[in-house]
Amino acid sequence: MGQTDAGIAPDYYARLGLEFDPFATGAMPDFFFVGARRRFLAQRAVHALYFSGAIVLLLGADGSGKTRTLDEIQSAYGFDTVRLR
């Protein structure tokens, strides 16, 4: 007890054999976790693009995976995208 976060982190990484913080922003840029909910939302966006001609917006809190989901849709289906920040 009594250790600071800085003292805990290196021990945590060493115990698990990690070289970096796996939860840091951009820690694993090539990894895309496709959980059931994310897959469902991505498929709905693609469906709307194909069949309705609608403009699809991905909205969510910082760190919720909007950019990564958009990248995955773009690479999988070849859609042109526009990003607004």
C-alpha positions in Angstrom: 0.0 0.0 0.0 1.2 3.6 0.0 2.7 3.4 -3.5 1.9 6.0 -6.0 0.5 5.3 -9.4 4.0 5.8 -10.9 5.4 3.2 -8.6 2.6 0.7 -9.3 2.7 1.0 -13.1 6.2 -0.4 -13.8 5.5 -3.3 -11.5 2.2 -4.0 -13.2 3.8 -4.0 -16.6 6.6 -6.3 -15.5 4.2 -8.8 -13.8 2.2 -9.1 -17.0 5.2 -9.0 -19.4 4.0 -5.7 -21.0 6.3 -3.1 -22.5 3.7 -0.3 -22.5 0.4 0.8 -21.1 -2.2 -1.2 -23.1 -5.0 1.2 -22.1 -3.2 4.4 -23.3 -4.6 6.3 -26.2 -3.0 4.9 -29.4 -1.2 2.1 -27.6 -2.2 -0.5 -30.2 -3.2 1.3 -33.4 -3.5 -1.8 -35.5 -5.8 -3.6 -33.0 -9.6 -3.3 -33.5 -11.7 -5.1 -31.0 -14.9 -6.1 -32.7 -17.3 -6.8 -29.9 -20.9 -7.6 -30.7 -22.2 -4.1 -30.0 -19.5 -2.4 -32.1 -20.0 -4.8 -35.0 -23.7 -4.2 -34.8 -23.3 -0.4 -34.9 -20.7 -0.6 -37.7 -23.1 -2.8 -39.8 -26.0 -0.4 -39.2 -23.8 2.5 -40.4 -22.8 0.6 -43.5 -26.4 -0.5 -44.2 -27.5 3.2 -44.0 -24.8 4.2 -46.4 -25.7 1.5 -48.9 -29.5 1.6 -48.8 -30.7 5.0 -47.7 -28.2 7.5 -49.2 -28.2 9.2 -45.8 -25.3 10.9 -44.3 -24.1 8.9 -41.3 -22.6 10.5 -38.2 -20.7 8.6 -35.6 -21.1 10.4 -32.3 -19.8 9.5 -28.9 -17.6 10.5 -26.0 -13.9 11.0 -26.2 -12.2 7.6 -26.3 -15.4 5.7 -27.3 -13.9 4.3 -30.5 -15.5 6.6 -33.1 -12.3 7.2 -35.2 -11.2 3.5 -34.9 -14.7 2.3 -36.0 -14.7 4.8 -38.9 -11.2 3.6 -40.0 -12.4 0.0 -39.9 -15.5 0.7 -42.0 -13.4 2.7 -44.5 -10.8 -0.1 -44.9 -13.4 -2.9 -45.0 -15.8 -1.3 -47.4 -13.8 1.4 -49.2 -16.0 4.3 -48.3 -14.7 7.8 -48.6 -15.0 9.6 -45.3 -15.0 13.1 -44.0 -13.9 13.8 -40.4 -15.0 16.8 -38.4 -13.6 17.6 -35.0 
